Amino acid sequence: MFYREAGDFKTSYEADNQTFPIKFDRYRYYAVLVIAFAMVPFVINDYWVNAVFLPFLIYSIAAIGLNILVGYCGQVSLGTGGFMAVGAYACYKFMTGLDIWLMQDGEWVRYALPEINIFFSVILAGLVTSVVGVLFGLPSLRIKGFYLAVATLAAQFFLVWLFNKWSWTYNYSASGQISAPERTIMGVPVTGAETAPWAAYLFCLVFLTLSALIARNLTRGMAGRKWMAIRDMDIAAEIIGVNPLKAKLSAFAVSSFFVGIAGALFFAVYLGAVEVGEAFGINKSFLVLFMVIIGGLGSIFGSFAGAAFLVLLPVLLKNTLVGGLGWPTDLAAHLEFIIVGGLIVTFLVAEPHGLAQLWRVTKEKLRLWPFPH
């Protein structure tokens, strides 16, 4: 009986159109923010940060970005791992000082720009990825569906190959790997071996909160309406005045921006050192896509739900089956694949809107409880 909107009077359009129209939802949202920012940093340790919180925060940002493109704009993409690699390598170049080569007196001269603060390095990495996403999004103006999926899959393989072969991207390292140097925010390390768990957690949490707020406002505004019109029927959208060029490319730009930020955080804060083929291969693209499918297409909450599910499932199976029951590790891993595959098929057939729709149905039933109608 406590989950009701009785007594919530709206006196303006803004109040009626707010994200959480019911007071209980708003209070719950504020409570989650208070717990996340003011309580969790004091109780977490290395295990919880590395096994649960950091993967959840970073994959949530990537899932939000992919959901904007796939769920809201209807443009299929299988190149998420490659775009995350762009964000990671761009962040590395900005962190270590971007070097450029200029022709001077008939010779190439190398100029090294100063190192950039880690916070701005992550944002600039997102902007670089946004530009790359627009370039690879150009085929969406002529092709769609399966053919667009193949085009973005080609982008995935091309970007991984590029970062393997172009030595400038990894500062001519003999190993071909990139390693994040120690960087601080107000004197507190957020990258490197000396980073405290709470610092890495808060740094990623800030980016996730800002990303979710920006994505929520974009999808509820004019840009989001245009994306959804293109998704539902692009020809009809063009007839009523929606520019397909601007709508599709803006979706690729915004999506790639968030994916690039996720890639930068994945490299600099979570892993610390990466090799592009292992960290950002095709499996990464499928993993983020599965998060969007299970969580729910066209839903910001679904991005959180899908990321949480696929991050917590391996941890739960490992602790329960391997640690508790003594199962072999490979058997638990195979069971994880079976569960994820079965859930993807189930959600695509029975509930295409994923966990987000199940949560919406549950809330509607709770609002009516204990009455039958």
ABEGO torsion letter per residue (X at the ends): XABBABGBBBABAAAAABABABAAAAAAAAAAAAAAAAAAAAABBAAAAAAAAAAAAAAAAAAAAAAAAAAAAGBBBAAAAAAAAAAAAAAAAAAAEBBBBBBBGGBBBBBBBBBBBAAAAAAAAAAAAAAAAAAAAAAAAABBEAAAAAAAAAAAAAAAAAAAABAAAAGGBAAGBBBBBBBBBGGBBABEAABBAAAAAAAAAAAAAAAAAAAAAAAABAAAAAAAAAAABAAAAAAAGBBAAAAAAAAAAAAAAAAAAAAAAAAAAAAGBBBAAAAABAAAAAAAAAAAAAAEBGBAAAAAAAAAAAAAAAAAAAAAAAAAAGBBAAAAAAAAAAAAAAAAAAAAAABAAEAAAAAAAAAAAAAAOABAX
